[in-house]
Amino acid sequence: MFTDPGAVPKGNATKEMIKQMGFREGQVIFKCPKCCSIKPERAHHCSVCQRCIRKMDHHCPWVNNCVGENNQKYFVLFTFYIAAISVHSLFLSFKLKMSVAKVIMSYPWISSDKKIKDENGNEPIIQTFKGLRESVAEVARKELREDIIIRETCLQQFRDWIRQNRDIENCIMDDNFLLRFLRTKKYSLPMAQQMLLKYLNLRRTFKNFFHDLDYLNPNINQVINSGYLFTSPFRDSNGRRVTIACGGNFDPYKFTSADMTRVHAITYETLMNDEENQVLGITHIGDGKGVTLGHVTMWSPTEFATVVKWGEQSFPMRHKQIYGLNVPSGLKYAYDFACNRISPKIAGRIKLCSNYEEVAKHVDRRVLPKEYGGDMPMKEMIELWKQELAVNRDRLLSYDTMNLLSDKGIIRRRDKAEDLTGSGSLPGSFRKLELD
């Protein structure tokens, strides 16, 4: 486009120029009547460029230039590269269509009047979502725009990216694990990839907090038995699991901040192994009764701020509602400090309640322990929760094999140079969705 094709200088067919060029007497000289130039052999005048071109082939509108003596080589290479790219694009398009066709053909098409129920006659299971109840699959469609094609395509692209990423080592790549990130980021593949890197970096940076997630560890087991943090065995009216944290049941003089964080990590990792929780999200209830200054001073401000901020940005979980109860007035500054470290969206979902009755107005009473106005005693809830922890114990311990060799692939706010919304791509096109 910018290479001189071999243009003859305009207006050089004057007597003075002819004398300076040293032509022999009697030598025949051709003059172009249009540009008043001395016309060499095999030169032609281009009506577009308004000049004569040596060994002109044609004027190419695609490069907006003539093809002549000086740029014929580059033009041939240009056409070759265009042909090669076209063939490559056709191949990729064919491969993508075959992948989509394979997914569609693997779909077990059934008519709407032949819904499949389980052996107990419970709600029909939708076949496209591999075990999700129909009501949960409907939430996934409406809030996450999840369907069989987007799901399978994103999972395949996610796995290919992980295999090619040299910074990621021994990453778990089954559907359950990868869907955590895709669903949290509403199938924006670039955002899910970044969240996975941050998740692995969080585990690498704070190994004492996020490794060895074994509920049978003596300290961890004592904290769980004390009732500091557990999950109700019942789902609320929205189908969500409800975690209940009783801060006063944690002994800050016997246990450490690492014990506290590992209990939270075990709880959230276990919940996220259930795909329904990935879709519907989690409701949290925190009771501040009995919390003292000792609970605050066990953390350094920097460590607390980092864990809170990184935890929200790195851990794949949909936090739907957070209810605070009996927050001591003397610890309001700690609450304000934490709210300033999390996103406005999550901060807007926090609601402070003055008593148990006010919590029961927002959360089904049956999900609460008997001590909070429910039906089942807290001790029984804890025992049922420990049964879930036992089922997921080996899975959580296997996460310790994952490793991030370098955090250079993480795009931070200060050096973010590109839009992670993935515009123009299939998974990224859903980032404008505001539902959560």
C-alpha positions in Angstrom: 0.0 0.0 0.0 2.8 2.4 0.9 5.5 1.0 -1.5 6.4 3.1 -4.6 5.3 0.8 -7.5 7.9 2.5 -9.8 6.3 5.8 -10.7 8.0 8.0 -13.3 8.5 11.6 -12.1 5.8 13.9 -13.4 6.7 16.7 -15.9 10.2 15.5 -16.7 9.7 15.6 -20.5 11.1 19.1 -20.9 14.0 20.1 -23.1 16.2 21.0 -20.1 15.6 17.6 -18.4 16.2 15.7 -21.7 19.5 17.4 -22.0 20.5 16.7 -18.4 19.6 12.9 -18.9 22.2 12.6 -21.6 20.1 11.1 -24.4 21.9 10.5 -27.6 21.1 12.6 -30.7 18.5 10.9 -32.8 17.3 8.6 -30.0 13.6 8.1 -29.9 12.0 9.3 -26.6 8.3 8.6 -25.8 6.4 11.3 -24.0 3.2 10.7 -22.0 0.7 13.4 -23.1 -1.3 13.1 -19.9 1.4 13.6 -17.2 4.1 15.1 -19.4 6.7 12.5 -18.4 9.4 10.6 -20.3 7.8 7.2 -20.8 10.2 4.2 -20.3 9.7 0.9 -22.1 6.7 -1.1 -20.8 5.5 1.9 -18.8 1.8 2.7 -18.7 -0.2 5.7 -17.5 -2.6 5.0 -14.6 -5.8 7.0 -14.9 -6.4 6.6 -11.1 -2.9 7.6 -9.9 -2.5 10.1 -12.7 1.1 9.1 -13.3 3.1 6.6 -15.4 4.2 3.4 -13.8 7.1 1.2 -14.9 6.1 -2.3 -15.8 2.6 -1.6 -14.6 0.4 -4.6 -14.1 -2.8 -3.0 -12.8 -4.2 -0.6 -10.2 -5.5 -2.6 -7.2 -8.3 -1.0 -5.3 -7.7 -3.3 -2.3 -4.3 -1.8 -1.6 -5.2 1.6 -3.2 -2.0 1.5 -5.3 -0.7 0.4 -8.6 1.2 -2.9 -9.0 4.4 -2.2 -10.8 8.1 -2.8 -11.0 9.0 -2.1 -7.4 6.1 -3.8 -5.5 5.1 -6.8 -7.6 6.9 -9.1 -5.1 5.0 -7.7 -2.1 1.6 -7.9 -4.0 2.2 -11.6 -4.8 3.0 -12.3 -1.1 -0.1 -10.3 -0.1 -2.4 -12.4 -2.2 -0.7 -15.6 -1.0 -1.2 -14.6 2.7 -4.8 -13.7 2.0 -5.5 -17.1 0.4 -3.8 -18.9 3.3 -5.8 -17.0 5.9 -9.0 -17.6 4.0 -8.3 -21.4 4.0 -7.5 -21.3 7.7 -10.7 -19.4 8.5 -12.7 -21.9 6.5 -11.1 -24.7 8.4 -11.8 -23.1 11.8 -15.4 -22.4 10.8 -15.9 -26.0 9.7 -14.4 -27.3 12.9 -16.7 -25.0 15.0 -19.8 -26.1 13.1 -18.9 -29.7 13.6 -18.4 -29.1 17.3 -21.8 -27.4 17.6 -23.4 -30.2 15.5 -21.9 -32.8 17.8 -23.3 -31.1 20.9 -26.7 -30.7 19.2 -26.8 -34.4 18.1 -25.8 -35.5 21.6 -28.8 -33.6 23.1 -31.5 -36.1 24.2 -34.4 -34.5 22.4 -37.7 -35.2 24.2 -41.1 -33.8 23.8 -42.6 -31.4 26.3 -45.3 -33.8 27.3 -42.7 -36.5 28.2 -41.0 -35.0 31.2 -38.8 -37.4 33.1 -39.2 -37.7 36.9 -37.0 -39.4 39.4 -38.0 -42.6 41.1 -39.6 -40.7 43.9 -41.8 -38.7 41.6 -40.0 -35.4 42.4 -39.6 -32.5 40.0 -38.6 -33.4 36.5 -34.9 -33.4 35.7 -34.1 -31.3 32.6 -31.8 -33.3 30.3 -29.7 -30.4 28.9 -28.3 -29.5 32.3 -27.1 -32.8 33.6 -28.8 -33.2 36.9 -30.2 -29.8 37.5 -33.9 -29.7 38.5 -36.1 -27.9 35.9 -36.7 -24.9 38.1 -32.9 -24.5 38.7 -32.3 -24.9 35.0 -34.8 -22.1 34.3 -32.9 -19.8 36.7 -29.7 -20.6 34.8 -31.3 -19.7 31.5 -32.8 -16.5 32.7 -30.1 -15.1 34.9 -27.0 -16.7 33.3 -28.2 -17.3 29.7 -27.0 -20.8 30.1 -27.9 -23.4 27.4 -26.4 -26.6 26.2 -24.5 -25.1 23.3 -23.0 -22.2 25.3 -22.2 -24.4 28.2 -20.3 -27.1 26.2 -18.6 -24.6 23.9 -17.3 -22.5 26.9 -16.2 -25.6 28.8 -14.2 -26.8 25.8 -12.6 -23.4 25.2 -11.8 -23.1 28.9 -10.1 -26.5 29.0 -8.1 -25.6 25.8 -6.9 -22.3 27.4 -5.9 -24.1 30.7 -3.9 -26.7 28.7 -2.1 -24.0 26.8 -1.4 -21.8 29.9 2.1 -22.6 31.1 1.5 -20.8 34.4 -1.2 -23.2 35.5 -0.2 -26.6 36.9 -2.4 -29.6 37.7 -5.6 -27.7 37.4 -8.9 -29.6 37.9 -10.8 -29.5 34.7 -14.0 -31.4 35.3 -17.4 -29.7 34.5 -18.3 -29.1 38.1 -15.1 -27.1 38.9 -15.0 -25.0 35.7 -18.7 -24.2 35.8 -18.1 -22.4 39.1 -16.2 -19.7 37.3 -18.3 -19.6 34.2 -21.5 -19.3 36.1 -20.2 -16.7 38.5 -19.0 -14.6 35.6 -22.2 -15.4 33.6 -20.3 -17.2 30.8 -17.9 -14.4 30.0 -14.9 -16.6 29.2 -12.2 -13.9 29.6 -13.6 -12.9 33.0 -13.8 -16.6 34.1 -10.2 -17.2 33.1 -9.1 -14.2 35.1 -11.1 -15.4 38.1 -9.5 -18.8 37.9 -6.0 -17.2 37.9 -6.9 -15.1 40.9 -8.4 -18.1 42.7 -5.2 -20.1 42.2 -3.1 -17.0 43.2 -5.2 -16.7 46.4 -4.5 -20.3 47.3 -0.8 -19.9 46.5 -0.4 -16.6 48.4 -2.3 -17.7 51.5 -1.4 -21.4 51.8 -1.9 -21.4 55.5 -5.5 -20.3 54.9 -6.6 -22.3 51.9 -4.5 -25.5 51.9 -5.1 -28.7 53.9 -8.9 -28.1 54.0 -9.6 -31.1 56.2 -12.6 -30.8 58.5 -11.1 -33.6 60.6 -8.1 -31.4 61.6 -8.5 -31.1 65.4 -8.7 -27.3 65.5 -11.0 -27.1 62.5 -13.2 -29.8 63.9 -13.5 -28.1 67.3 -14.4 -24.8 65.6 -17.1 -26.5 63.5 -18.5 -28.4 66.6 -18.7 -25.1 68.5 -21.2 -23.8 66.0 -19.1 -21.0 64.6 -20.0 -21.7 61.0 -22.3 -24.3 59.5 -24.9 -24.6 56.7 -28.6 -25.2 57.3 -29.8 -28.6 55.9 -32.9 -26.8 54.5 -33.1 -24.6 51.5 -35.0 -21.3 51.6 -38.0 -20.3 49.5 -35.6 -19.4 46.6 -33.9 -22.8 46.8 -30.7 -21.4 48.2 -28.6 -22.9 51.0 -28.1 -20.7 54.0 -24.9 -20.4 56.0 -25.1 -19.4 59.6 -22.1 -17.9 61.4 -22.1 -17.3 65.2 -19.1 -15.1 65.9 -19.4 -15.5 69.6 -18.9 -19.3 69.4 -15.3 -18.7 68.0 -12.6 -18.5 70.7 -10.0 -16.0 69.6 -7.7 -16.9 72.4 -7.6 -20.6 71.5 -7.8 -20.5 67.7 -6.1 -18.4 65.1 -7.2 -16.4 62.1 -6.0 -19.3 59.9 -8.4 -21.6 61.6 -11.2 -19.2 61.1 -10.4 -18.7 57.4 -10.0 -22.4 56.7 -13.4 -23.1 58.2 -14.9 -20.6 55.8 -13.0 -22.0 52.9 -14.1 -25.6 53.7 -17.7 -24.4 54.0 -17.7 -22.5 50.7 -15.8 -25.1 48.7 -18.2 -27.8 49.9 -21.2 -25.7 48.9 -19.8 -25.0 45.5 -19.4 -28.7 44.7 -23.2 -28.7 44.3 -24.2 -27.3 40.9 -27.5 -26.0 42.2 -25.7 -23.8 44.6 -23.5 -22.5 41.7 -26.7 -21.4 39.9 -28.9 -20.2 42.8 -26.3 -18.6 45.0 -25.9 -18.6 48.7 -27.6 -16.6 51.5 -25.5 -15.7 54.6 -26.5 -15.0 58.2 -23.9 -13.6 60.6 -24.6 -13.3 64.3 -22.3 -10.9 66.1 -23.5 -11.7 69.6 -20.5 -12.4 71.8 -18.0 -10.9 69.4 -15.3 -9.0 71.3 -12.3 -6.9 70.5 -10.2 -10.1 70.6 -11.9 -11.3 67.4 -10.7 -8.1 65.7 -7.2 -7.9 67.0 -6.4 -11.5 65.8 -6.2 -10.0 62.4 -3.7 -7.4 61.1 -5.5 -4.7 59.1 -3.5 -5.4 56.0 -4.1 -9.2 56.2 -7.8 -8.7 56.8 -8.3 -6.2 54.0 -6.4 -8.4 51.5 -8.3 -11.6 52.4 -11.7 -9.9 52.2 -11.0 -8.1 48.9 -9.2 -11.0 47.2 -11.8 -13.5 48.5 -14.6 -11.6 46.9 -12.8 -11.2 43.6 -11.2 -14.6 43.5 -13.7 -17.1 45.0 -16.4 -18.3 42.5 -19.6 -17.9 44.5 -22.8 -16.0 44.0 -23.5 -14.1 47.2 -27.2 -13.3 47.0 -28.1 -11.9 50.5 -26.1 -11.2 53.7 -27.9 -10.6 57.0 -26.1 -9.2 59.9 -27.5 -9.7 63.4 -26.5 -8.3 66.8 -23.5 -6.4 65.5 -21.9 -4.6 68.5 -21.8 -0.9 68.2 -18.2 -0.9 69.2 -17.3 -3.0 66.1 -19.2 -0.9 63.6 -15.8 0.5 62.4 -14.7 -3.1 61.5 -18.0 -3.5 59.5 -17.4 -0.2 57.7 -13.8 -1.1 57.0 -14.9 -4.4 55.4 -17.7 -2.8 53.3 -15.1 -0.4 51.9 -13.0 -3.4 50.7 -15.8 -5.2 48.8 -17.7 -4.2 45.6 -20.8 -1.9 45.9 -22.9 -4.7 44.5 -22.1 -7.0 47.4 -22.2 -4.2 50.0 -25.7 -3.3 48.8 -26.9 -6.8 49.6 -25.9 -6.6 53.3 -28.8 -5.9 55.6 -28.4 -5.4 59.4 -31.1 -6.8 61.6 -31.8 -6.0 65.2 -33.2 -9.3 66.3 -34.1 -12.9 65.3 -37.7 -12.0 64.4 -36.5 -9.4 61.8 -34.2 -12.1 60.2 -37.2 -14.4 60.0 -39.1 -11.8 58.0 -36.5 -12.2 55.2 -35.4 -15.9 55.6 -37.7 -18.9 56.0 -38.0 -19.7 59.6 -37.6 -23.4 59.0 -34.0 -22.9 57.7 -33.0 -21.3 61.1 -31.8 -23.4 64.0 -34.2 -23.7 67.0 -32.1 -21.2 69.0 -33.0 -18.6 66.3 -36.7 -19.5 66.1 -36.6 -22.5 63.8 -37.5 -26.1 64.4 -34.2 -28.1 64.4 -31.6 -27.6 67.1 -28.3 -26.2 66.1 -26.4 -29.3 67.2 -28.4 -31.5 64.8 -27.8 -29.1 62.0 -24.1 -29.2 62.7 -24.1 -33.0 62.6 -25.9 -33.1 59.3 -23.5 -30.5 57.9 -20.5 -32.6 59.0 -21.9 -35.5 57.0 -21.8 -33.3 53.9 -18.2 -32.3 54.8 -17.3 -36.0 55.0 -18.6 -36.7 51.5 -16.6 -33.8 50.0 -13.4 -34.2 52.1 -11.3 -36.1 49.6 -12.3 -33.6 46.8 -11.3 -30.6 48.9 -7.9 -32.2 49.8 -7.2 -32.9 46.1 -7.3 -29.1 45.4 -3.8 -28.8 47.0 -2.2 -30.3 43.9 -3.3 -27.2 41.8 -0.6 -24.6 41.5 0.0 -21.2 39.8 3.6 -20.8 38.8 3.4 -17.1 38.0 0.8 -14.4 38.4 1.9 -12.5 35.3 -1.3 -13.4 33.5 -3.5 -11.6 36.0 -4.8 -8.3 34.7 -5.0 -5.8 37.5 -7.0 -2.7 37.7 -4.0 -0.4 37.4 -2.7 -2.0 34.2 -5.9 -3.2 32.6 -5.3 -2.5 28.9 -8.1 -4.4 27.3 -11.8 -4.9 27.8 -12.5 -8.3 29.5 -16.1 -8.3 28.4 -15.1 -10.4 25.5 -17.0 -8.3 22.9 -17.4 -10.1 19.6 -17.1 -13.6 21.2 -19.9 -15.9 22.0 -19.3 -16.2 25.8 -18.4 -12.5 26.2 -21.5 -11.2 24.6 -23.5 -11.8 27.8 -21.5 -9.4 30.0 -24.2 -6.7 29.7 -26.6 -8.9 31.5 -27.5 -7.2 34.8 -29.4 -10.0 36.6 -27.6 -11.7 39.4 
